[in-house]
């Protein structure tokens, strides 16, 4: 829901402005009655955030974190994690339960992406090879396991980015 109201570039701009300020927390009213609340945290988590409708129903929550050897607080134990890379994690509740993690500026992107795919396969995820996309700067893989679909996306165009998006395969 947050991504429908606030694009990635605008979200990044808002979080950077917040982190460069002295504020401990900030609340911003967005479109469609959505409210974004950000809270400064302790390293490696830089900030946590949640988006609510005016009726106080939480739509999503997440964290922005610096690279660390272990999962930062707020990053779920059952979701793939890439150590030593800065990124973000967001979980939405409506309309479908969706989890997204993004890491940026990954030096050995291809190695990290292929290592992650191997780990996921070892954990029982099955890749749908017919849905894989590979080009000089973009690679995308679709995996499934137990009613969930996971898209692994890597882009070496500009900032080297790795993104994981998990959604239910059945509604």
C-alpha atoms as an extended CHARMM CRD file, in Angstrom:
* protein
*
       171  EXT
         1         1  UNK       CA              0.0000000000        0.0000000000        0.0000000000  PROA      1               0.0000000000
         2         2  UNK       CA              2.7910000000        2.4460000000        0.8660000000  PROA      2               0.0000000000
         3         3  UNK       CA              4.4200000000        1.7950000000       -2.5200000000  PROA      3               0.0000000000
         4         4  UNK       CA              1.1750000000        2.8170000000       -4.2690000000  PROA      4               0.0000000000
         5         5  UNK       CA              1.2100000000        6.2080000000       -2.5020000000  PROA      5               0.0000000000
         6         6  UNK       CA              4.9440000000        6.8440000000       -2.1520000000  PROA      6               0.0000000000
         7         7  UNK       CA              7.4470000000        5.7040000000       -4.7920000000  PROA      7               0.0000000000
         8         8  UNK       CA             10.9100000000        4.3620000000       -3.8670000000  PROA      8               0.0000000000
         9         9  UNK       CA             12.7130000000        7.5950000000       -4.8000000000  PROA      9               0.0000000000
        10        10  UNK       CA             10.3250000000        9.7190000000       -2.7410000000  PROA      10              0.0000000000
        11        11  UNK       CA             10.5310000000        7.2890000000        0.2140000000  PROA      11              0.0000000000
        12        12  UNK       CA             14.3480000000        7.3950000000        0.0380000000  PROA      12              0.0000000000
        13        13  UNK       CA             14.2870000000       11.2070000000       -0.0480000000  PROA      13              0.0000000000
        14        14  UNK       CA             11.9700000000       11.3930000000        2.9800000000  PROA      14              0.0000000000
        15        15  UNK       CA             14.0350000000        8.9060000000        5.0100000000  PROA      15              0.0000000000
        16        16  UNK       CA             17.3270000000       10.6540000000        4.1360000000  PROA      16              0.0000000000
        17        17  UNK       CA             15.9030000000       14.0130000000        5.1900000000  PROA      17              0.0000000000
        18        18  UNK       CA             14.6830000000       12.4810000000        8.4410000000  PROA      18              0.0000000000
        19        19  UNK       CA             18.0400000000       10.8310000000        9.1640000000  PROA      19              0.0000000000
        20        20  UNK       CA             19.9270000000       14.0790000000        8.4790000000  PROA      20              0.0000000000
        21        21  UNK       CA             17.7290000000       15.9190000000       10.9730000000  PROA      21              0.0000000000
        22        22  UNK       CA             18.0190000000       15.8490000000       14.7530000000  PROA      22              0.0000000000
        23        23  UNK       CA             14.4810000000       14.5000000000       15.1570000000  PROA      23              0.0000000000
        24        24  UNK       CA             13.8830000000       11.2790000000       17.0640000000  PROA      24              0.0000000000
        25        25  UNK       CA             10.5610000000       10.7020000000       15.3080000000  PROA      25              0.0000000000
        26        26  UNK       CA              8.5090000000       12.1980000000       12.5350000000  PROA      26              0.0000000000
        27        27  UNK       CA              4.9520000000       11.7440000000       11.2670000000  PROA      27              0.0000000000
        28        28  UNK       CA              3.9830000000       12.6990000000        7.7080000000  PROA      28              0.0000000000
        29        29  UNK       CA              0.4890000000       12.7850000000        6.2050000000  PROA      29              0.0000000000
        30        30  UNK       CA              0.4630000000       11.2230000000        2.7390000000  PROA      30              0.0000000000
        31        31  UNK       CA             -2.1850000000       10.7760000000        0.0380000000  PROA      31              0.0000000000
        32        32  UNK       CA             -5.3880000000        8.7730000000        0.5590000000  PROA      32              0.0000000000
        33        33  UNK       CA             -5.4180000000        9.3170000000        4.3260000000  PROA      33              0.0000000000
        34        34  UNK       CA             -2.1940000000        7.3600000000        4.8370000000  PROA      34              0.0000000000
        35        35  UNK       CA              0.1550000000        8.4670000000        7.6270000000  PROA      35              0.0000000000
        36        36  UNK       CA              3.8560000000        7.5380000000        7.7180000000  PROA      36              0.0000000000
        37        37  UNK       CA              5.5700000000        7.4280000000       11.1130000000  PROA      37              0.0000000000
        38        38  UNK       CA              9.3790000000        7.1600000000       11.2980000000  PROA      38              0.0000000000
        39        39  UNK       CA             11.4110000000        6.5410000000       14.4420000000  PROA      39              0.0000000000
        40        40  UNK       CA             15.1990000000        6.8140000000       14.8260000000  PROA      40              0.0000000000
        41        41  UNK       CA             16.7030000000        3.5470000000       16.1220000000  PROA      41              0.0000000000
        42        42  UNK       CA             20.0040000000        2.1600000000       17.4430000000  PROA      42              0.0000000000
        43        43  UNK       CA             22.6160000000        0.8250000000       14.9700000000  PROA      43              0.0000000000
        44        44  UNK       CA             22.6230000000       -1.1850000000       12.8260000000  PROA      44              0.0000000000
        45        45  UNK       CA             18.9440000000       -0.2200000000       12.3990000000  PROA      45              0.0000000000
        46        46  UNK       CA             18.8500000000        3.4270000000       11.3180000000  PROA      46              0.0000000000
        47        47  UNK       CA             15.1020000000        3.8880000000       11.4540000000  PROA      47              0.0000000000
        48        48  UNK       CA             11.8770000000        1.9800000000       11.7510000000  PROA      48              0.0000000000
        49        49  UNK       CA              8.6790000000        3.0220000000       10.0460000000  PROA      49              0.0000000000
        50        50  UNK       CA              5.0050000000        2.1910000000        9.8790000000  PROA      50              0.0000000000
        51        51  UNK       CA              2.2030000000        3.4340000000        7.6650000000  PROA      51              0.0000000000
        52        52  UNK       CA             -1.3420000000        3.7110000000        8.9700000000  PROA      52              0.0000000000
        53        53  UNK       CA             -4.6950000000        4.7240000000        7.5670000000  PROA      53              0.0000000000
        54        54  UNK       CA             -6.5060000000        7.5210000000        9.3410000000  PROA      54              0.0000000000
        55        55  UNK       CA             -8.5050000000        4.8060000000       11.1580000000  PROA      55              0.0000000000
        56        56  UNK       CA             -5.1740000000        3.6380000000       12.7220000000  PROA      56              0.0000000000
        57        57  UNK       CA             -5.1670000000        0.3150000000       10.8410000000  PROA      57              0.0000000000
        58        58  UNK       CA             -1.5240000000       -0.5480000000       10.1220000000  PROA      58              0.0000000000
        59        59  UNK       CA             -0.8300000000       -1.0590000000        6.4250000000  PROA      59              0.0000000000
        60        60  UNK       CA              2.8870000000       -1.7870000000        6.5670000000  PROA      60              0.0000000000
        61        61  UNK       CA              5.9610000000       -1.5660000000        8.7460000000  PROA      61              0.0000000000
        62        62  UNK       CA              9.6770000000       -1.9500000000        8.2380000000  PROA      62              0.0000000000
        63        63  UNK       CA             13.2350000000       -0.9130000000        8.9320000000  PROA      63              0.0000000000
        64        64  UNK       CA             16.1660000000        0.7430000000        7.1720000000  PROA      64              0.0000000000
        65        65  UNK       CA             19.5250000000       -0.6860000000        8.2850000000  PROA      65              0.0000000000
        66        66  UNK       CA             23.2790000000       -0.5050000000        7.8220000000  PROA      66              0.0000000000
        67        67  UNK       CA             25.2470000000       -3.5900000000        6.8060000000  PROA      67              0.0000000000
        68        68  UNK       CA             25.7870000000       -6.0550000000        9.6560000000  PROA      68              0.0000000000
        69        69  UNK       CA             26.9880000000       -9.6300000000       10.1100000000  PROA      69              0.0000000000
        70        70  UNK       CA             23.7010000000      -10.6650000000       11.7000000000  PROA      70              0.0000000000
        71        71  UNK       CA             20.0540000000       -9.7820000000       11.1630000000  PROA      71              0.0000000000
        72        72  UNK       CA             19.1060000000       -6.4480000000       12.6960000000  PROA      72              0.0000000000
        73        73  UNK       CA             16.1610000000       -6.1970000000       15.0930000000  PROA      73              0.0000000000
        74        74  UNK       CA             12.9650000000       -6.1700000000       13.0490000000  PROA      74              0.0000000000
        75        75  UNK       CA             14.3130000000       -8.3930000000       10.2690000000  PROA      75              0.0000000000
        76        76  UNK       CA             12.4690000000      -11.7440000000       10.5050000000  PROA      76              0.0000000000
        77        77  UNK       CA             14.4330000000      -14.9340000000       11.1450000000  PROA      77              0.0000000000
        78        78  UNK       CA             12.5150000000      -16.8380000000        8.4700000000  PROA      78              0.0000000000
        79        79  UNK       CA             13.2790000000      -14.4000000000        5.6270000000  PROA      79              0.0000000000
        80        80  UNK       CA             16.5130000000      -14.5420000000        3.5630000000  PROA      80              0.0000000000
        81        81  UNK       CA             19.1670000000      -12.1020000000        4.7760000000  PROA      81              0.0000000000
        82        82  UNK       CA             22.3160000000      -10.7720000000        3.0670000000  PROA      82              0.0000000000
        83        83  UNK       CA             24.9910000000       -9.9130000000        5.6570000000  PROA      83              0.0000000000
        84        84  UNK       CA             27.3170000000       -6.9050000000        5.4290000000  PROA      84              0.0000000000
        85        85  UNK       CA             25.0180000000       -4.9880000000        3.0610000000  PROA      85              0.0000000000
        86        86  UNK       CA             22.8820000000       -1.9310000000        3.8510000000  PROA      86              0.0000000000
        87        87  UNK       CA             19.2280000000       -2.1680000000        2.9830000000  PROA      87              0.0000000000
        88        88  UNK       CA             15.6140000000       -2.1280000000        4.0330000000  PROA      88              0.0000000000
        89        89  UNK       CA             12.8390000000       -4.5470000000        4.9560000000  PROA      89              0.0000000000
        90        90  UNK       CA              9.1010000000       -3.9080000000        4.6350000000  PROA      90              0.0000000000
        91        91  UNK       CA              6.0730000000       -6.0370000000        5.4380000000  PROA      91              0.0000000000
        92        92  UNK       CA              2.6030000000       -5.1600000000        4.1720000000  PROA      92              0.0000000000
        93        93  UNK       CA             -0.6240000000       -6.6290000000        5.4760000000  PROA      93              0.0000000000
        94        94  UNK       CA             -3.1730000000       -5.6200000000        2.8490000000  PROA      94              0.0000000000
        95        95  UNK       CA             -4.4150000000       -6.5910000000        0.3770000000  PROA      95              0.0000000000
        96        96  UNK       CA             -1.9800000000       -9.5510000000        0.5530000000  PROA      96              0.0000000000
        97        97  UNK       CA              0.6760000000      -10.2790000000        3.1560000000  PROA      97              0.0000000000
        98        98  UNK       CA              3.8560000000       -9.2860000000        1.2970000000  PROA      98              0.0000000000
        99        99  UNK       CA              7.4480000000       -9.0970000000        2.5230000000  PROA      99              0.0000000000
       100       100  UNK       CA             10.1670000000       -7.1770000000        0.6690000000  PROA      100             0.0000000000
       101       101  UNK       CA             13.8740000000       -6.7620000000        1.3760000000  PROA      101             0.0000000000
       102       102  UNK       CA             16.2090000000       -4.5730000000       -0.6640000000  PROA      102             0.0000000000
       103       103  UNK       CA             19.9920000000       -4.2560000000       -0.4230000000  PROA      103             0.0000000000
       104       104  UNK       CA             21.9530000000       -1.5950000000       -2.3010000000  PROA      104             0.0000000000
       105       105  UNK       CA             25.5200000000       -1.0440000000       -3.4660000000  PROA      105             0.0000000000
       106       106  UNK       CA             26.4450000000       -4.7430000000       -3.3570000000  PROA      106             0.0000000000
       107       107  UNK       CA             29.9910000000       -5.0480000000       -4.6660000000  PROA      107             0.0000000000
       108       108  UNK       CA             29.8700000000       -8.6780000000       -5.8810000000  PROA      108             0.0000000000
       109       109  UNK       CA             26.2040000000       -8.6520000000       -6.8880000000  PROA      109             0.0000000000
       110       110  UNK       CA             26.2930000000      -11.6910000000       -9.1900000000  PROA      110             0.0000000000
       111       111  UNK       CA             28.1350000000      -13.8050000000       -6.6030000000  PROA      111             0.0000000000
       112       112  UNK       CA             25.7330000000      -12.7560000000       -3.8310000000  PROA      112             0.0000000000
       113       113  UNK       CA             22.6790000000      -13.3740000000       -6.0240000000  PROA      113             0.0000000000
       114       114  UNK       CA             23.7990000000      -16.8660000000       -7.1080000000  PROA      114             0.0000000000
       115       115  UNK       CA             24.8350000000      -17.8050000000       -3.5590000000  PROA      115             0.0000000000
       116       116  UNK       CA             21.4190000000      -16.6830000000       -2.2990000000  PROA      116             0.0000000000
       117       117  UNK       CA             19.6480000000      -18.7120000000       -5.0140000000  PROA      117             0.0000000000
       118       118  UNK       CA             21.6420000000      -21.8100000000       -4.0090000000  PROA      118             0.0000000000
       119       119  UNK       CA             20.7680000000      -21.2870000000       -0.3250000000  PROA      119             0.0000000000
       120       120  UNK       CA             17.0780000000      -20.8820000000       -1.1800000000  PROA      120             0.0000000000
       121       121  UNK       CA             17.1250000000      -24.0550000000       -3.3050000000  PROA      121             0.0000000000
       122       122  UNK       CA             18.8180000000      -25.9110000000       -0.4260000000  PROA      122             0.0000000000
       123       123  UNK       CA             15.9970000000      -24.6780000000        1.8460000000  PROA      123             0.0000000000
       124       124  UNK       CA             13.3430000000      -26.2400000000       -0.3760000000  PROA      124             0.0000000000
       125       125  UNK       CA             12.4440000000      -23.3340000000       -2.6500000000  PROA      125             0.0000000000
       126       126  UNK       CA             11.8350000000      -24.5200000000       -6.2500000000  PROA      126             0.0000000000
       127       127  UNK       CA             12.8280000000      -22.2140000000       -9.0760000000  PROA      127             0.0000000000
       128       128  UNK       CA             10.4010000000      -21.7760000000      -11.9560000000  PROA      128             0.0000000000
       129       129  UNK       CA             13.0510000000      -21.6520000000      -14.6830000000  PROA      129             0.0000000000
       130       130  UNK       CA             10.4870000000      -20.6710000000      -17.3270000000  PROA      130             0.0000000000
       131       131  UNK       CA              9.9600000000      -17.3470000000      -15.4890000000  PROA      131             0.0000000000
       132       132  UNK       CA             13.6550000000      -16.4340000000      -15.1310000000  PROA      132             0.0000000000
       133       133  UNK       CA             14.7930000000      -13.2450000000      -16.8740000000  PROA      133             0.0000000000
       134       134  UNK       CA             18.4350000000      -12.5220000000      -17.6430000000  PROA      134             0.0000000000
       135       135  UNK       CA             19.9050000000       -9.5400000000      -19.4940000000  PROA      135             0.0000000000
       136       136  UNK       CA             23.2670000000       -7.7500000000      -19.2840000000  PROA      136             0.0000000000
       137       137  UNK       CA             22.2270000000       -5.6500000000      -16.2500000000  PROA      137             0.0000000000
       138       138  UNK       CA             19.1370000000       -7.3770000000      -14.8160000000  PROA      138             0.0000000000
       139       139  UNK       CA             18.4590000000      -10.8400000000      -13.4840000000  PROA      139             0.0000000000
       140       140  UNK       CA             15.1430000000      -12.0530000000      -12.0570000000  PROA      140             0.0000000000
       141       141  UNK       CA             14.2040000000      -15.4820000000      -10.6620000000  PROA      141             0.0000000000
       142       142  UNK       CA             10.8480000000      -16.8070000000       -9.4390000000  PROA      142             0.0000000000
       143       143  UNK       CA             10.7710000000      -19.4870000000       -6.7350000000  PROA      143             0.0000000000
       144       144  UNK       CA              7.9290000000      -21.2210000000       -4.8820000000  PROA      144             0.0000000000
       145       145  UNK       CA              7.5670000000      -23.1400000000       -1.6430000000  PROA      145             0.0000000000
       146       146  UNK       CA              4.5460000000      -24.0640000000        0.4630000000  PROA      146             0.0000000000
       147       147  UNK       CA              2.0230000000      -21.5670000000       -0.9000000000  PROA      147             0.0000000000
       148       148  UNK       CA              4.4860000000      -18.6980000000       -1.1580000000  PROA      148             0.0000000000
       149       149  UNK       CA              6.1910000000      -17.1850000000       -4.1750000000  PROA      149             0.0000000000
       150       150  UNK       CA              9.5520000000      -15.4350000000       -3.9410000000  PROA      150             0.0000000000
       151       151  UNK       CA             10.9840000000      -13.1750000000       -6.6380000000  PROA      151             0.0000000000
       152       152  UNK       CA             14.7380000000      -12.5680000000       -6.4900000000  PROA      152             0.0000000000
       153       153  UNK       CA             15.7570000000       -9.5460000000       -8.5500000000  PROA      153             0.0000000000
       154       154  UNK       CA             19.2560000000       -8.2040000000       -9.1480000000  PROA      154             0.0000000000
       155       155  UNK       CA             20.2160000000       -5.1080000000      -11.1040000000  PROA      155             0.0000000000
       156       156  UNK       CA             23.7390000000       -3.9140000000      -11.8440000000  PROA      156             0.0000000000
       157       157  UNK       CA             22.5350000000       -0.7870000000      -13.6560000000  PROA      157             0.0000000000
       158       158  UNK       CA             23.4980000000        2.1990000000      -11.4810000000  PROA      158             0.0000000000
       159       159  UNK       CA             23.5050000000        1.1670000000       -7.8300000000  PROA      159             0.0000000000
       160       160  UNK       CA             23.9160000000       -2.5930000000       -7.5610000000  PROA      160             0.0000000000
       161       161  UNK       CA             20.5990000000       -3.6850000000       -6.0560000000  PROA      161             0.0000000000
       162       162  UNK       CA             19.2660000000       -7.0170000000       -4.8190000000  PROA      162             0.0000000000
       163       163  UNK       CA             15.5590000000       -7.2780000000       -4.0080000000  PROA      163             0.0000000000
       164       164  UNK       CA             13.4670000000      -10.1380000000       -2.6290000000  PROA      164             0.0000000000
       165       165  UNK       CA              9.6720000000      -10.0110000000       -2.7440000000  PROA      165             0.0000000000
       166       166  UNK       CA              7.5920000000      -12.7470000000       -1.1050000000  PROA      166             0.0000000000
       167       167  UNK       CA              3.8370000000      -13.0320000000       -1.7540000000  PROA      167             0.0000000000
       168       168  UNK       CA              1.3160000000      -15.8230000000       -1.2870000000  PROA      168             0.0000000000
       169       169  UNK       CA              0.8100000000      -17.8630000000       -4.4690000000  PROA      169             0.0000000000
       170       170  UNK       CA             -2.8540000000      -18.3420000000       -3.5810000000  PROA      170             0.0000000000
       171       171  UNK       CA             -5.2440000000      -15.6720000000       -2.3370000000  PROA      171             0.0000000000
